[in-house]
């Protein structure tokens, strides 16, 4: 866990994760605009969804840590 000088989780890390999640969302949205997907595109759709979920989980953990530090 990255910590800022004041002992709180690094907000820079949260911003990076948010940007990464947004990037995957945009790629997925562009892919889903197609009327049909090839096998490779279907695999890419699944991959992007899994990446988004992983990033979302990381964000939830970081935000939880931020709240815990704020409450302490």
Secondary structure, DSSP 8 states (H G I E B T S, - for coil): --B-TTSSB-HHHHHHHHHHHHHHHHHHHHHHTSSS--HHHHHHHHHHHHHHHHHHHHHHHHHHHHHHHHH-
